[in-house]
Amino acid sequence: MPKFLVADDHPLFRDALRQVIEEYFDDVEIIEVSTLEEAVKRASEDFDLDLILLDLRMPGSEGFSGLVSIRNAAPTIPVAIVSASEDPDAIRRGLTCGAFGFITKSSPKARIAEAIQTVLAGGTYVPDELENADLVTGPRSTLDHEFQKKFALLTPAELSVLHHLTEGKPNKIIACELDIKESTVKAHISSVLRKLGVNSRTQAVLAAQKLGKA
């Protein structure tokens, strides 16, 4: 029996997603939450979840911090973003931060079902009309393409630390906000620098900002 977690603070859209899931999938279990805190708690405790459908804009979430928190709490559970945004940059950033799909809320029911099926099968879903919008391997320079591949090596925890670095936060503040040791933050930063092939925090931040990863 497939088990889905629907995280959205709008009851009407949670109901709409439930209707789509129940119409296109047999014998499913659907868990609904309305805040990021609830979503993270469920994701960290429910190891048999098959998919998390996550709204980016929920209480307790800012930008892509909610997605990063979910990925840190449950790195093995696929997450598909469900958003009103159709901005290619937002989609690119979502995929970089660990999402397996980006579903626009304006999509028809059949398209939403197709997206869910794609992610459940281990694929990555983006809207058809945006597939050529330079989301993953579009016509970027060779240097940008190499950085894309390097960013794909970063773990959710490393991406979270990098996100905080782009906001100019020192290690001590990052450690406090992520509830980890400062030594762990330093270890993540060292790993980020090594994987990206850069020599300083500043270079890592500039690379992230250039590619829209932060």
N, C-alpha and C positions, 0 to 999 in steps of 0.2 A: 504494500500500500504506500504510494508516494506521500510524502509529508512536506508541506510547504509552510513557510513563515512569511506572512504578509505584514510588512511594517509601513504604515502610512497613518498620518494623523487625521485624515479626512474619512469619516465613516462611509460616506457615499462612494468614495473610490474603493475602499476596502470591499464594500458590497459588490461593486462592479467587477473587481478582480475575482472575488469568490464565485460569482456567476459564470465568468469565463472558465475558470478552472474546473468547476463542477460540470460545465457543459461539455468540455473537451477531454476531460480526464476521468477515468472510472475509479471508484473506491479510493478517494483521496482524503487526507486529513489536513485541515487548514487551521493554522494558528494565527490569530490576529493580534497585533500590538500597535499602540499609537504613539510611543515615544522611543527615542534611541536607547534610553536606559533599559527599557523592557526588551528591546530587540537584542541588545548585547547580552543581557542575562539569558534569554532563551537560547541564543546561538551558542553560548558557552556551556549550557547545560544539556541541550538537546542534540546529542551526537548523531541521531538517526534522521536529522533533517536532510531532505534531498535538494532543497532550493530555498534561497531567501530572496524575496522580492522587496526591494528597499526604495522608499521614497527619499530623495536627498534632503528635502526640506521638512524636517520634523523637529519638535521640541528637543533641545539638547544637542542638535546637530548644526554645524556651520560648514558650508562648502562641502568638501569631500571628507571631512573629519569623521562623519558617521560611517562612511564606507570603510575607511581605514580601521576604525574601532571594531567594526564587525569582522573584518578580515583578520585582525589580530586575535579576536576572541575565538574565531572558528575558521582557521585557515584552510581547512579541507572541504568546507561547504561552499558550493558555488553561489555567487550573489549576482543578481540581475538588478540594475537600477531601473526604476520606473519613475519617469520625470516628465514634467510639462515642457521642459526645455528641449529644443531641437538644435541647439548650438553645437556645431561640429567640434569646437574646442572643448566644450563640456563633456562630450562623448569621448573624445580622445583622452582627457584627463581621467575620466571614470575607468576606462579600460586600463590605463597605466596604473591606477591605484588598486587594481585587482578585480574589477568587475568582469563577469563573463558575458555580459550583455547590457544593452541600453535600450529600453523600451519606452517609446514616447506615449504619453497618456492619450494622445489624440488617435492612436492606432486603432483600427477596427478589431473586433473580437478575434477574428480568424488570425490576424497578424500577431496579436498578443499570444495566442495559443501556439503559433508557429515559433515565436521567440522562446517561449518556455520549453518547448520540445527540443529546440536546438541546443539550449544550455544544458538540459537534462542529458542530452546525448554526448555531452563533452565538447560542444562547439562554442563559438563566440557569435553573438547576434548583434547586429546594428541594423537600423532601418534601411530598407532597400534604396530609398532615394538618397541616402547619405553614404552609401558604401564607397563611393568614389570621392568623398570629401576629405581625402588625406587623413584618415583616422588612424591607420596603423602603419601601412607601408606605402603611403602615397608618394607623389613626385617630389620628395625632399632631396636635399643635397646628400652626397655620400656621407659626409660628416654627420649630418643629422640622423641618417639611417643607422650609422654605427652606434650613435648614442641611444637610439631607440632600442636597439638590441641589448645594450648594456643596462638600460633602465629596467628591461624585462627581467633581469637577474636579481633585482632587489626584492627582498622579502617585504611583506606588509609592515612589519615592525620597522625595517629600515626606511621604507617610504614615509612612515609616520614621523620618524625622527627628521628626515629630510624636509618634510612639510614644515615642521617647527623651525628648522634652520632658516628656511626662506622668510620666516617672519622675524628673523633677527634675534631669536631667543637664545640665551646662554644655556650651557649644559645643565646647570642646576635647575633652571626653570623647566626645561624639557623633562628632566627626570621627575620633577614634582607633578607636572601635568599628566604625564604618562604613567605615573605611579611605579616607576622603576628606579633602580640605583643609578647614580651618576656614572659609575664605572660601566654600567650597561650601555648608557647613552654613548660614552666614548668608544666602546667596542662597536656599536652600530655605525657610528660616524667613520671609524677606521675601515669598516667593511664597505661602506658606501663609497668612500674615496678609492678603495682598491678596485671595486667592481666597475666604477665609472672611469677609472684610469686618470684621475685628477689628483692634484697634489695638495689642495686646500679646501676648506669649507666654502670659501668664496667661489672657487671654480665650480664646485658641486652645485651651489645655489644658482649661479649664472647659467649652468647647463640645464638645470631644472626649469628655470624661468623661460629660457629660450625655447624649450620644447613644450612648454605648457604643462609641466609635470607637477608643479607645486601648488 
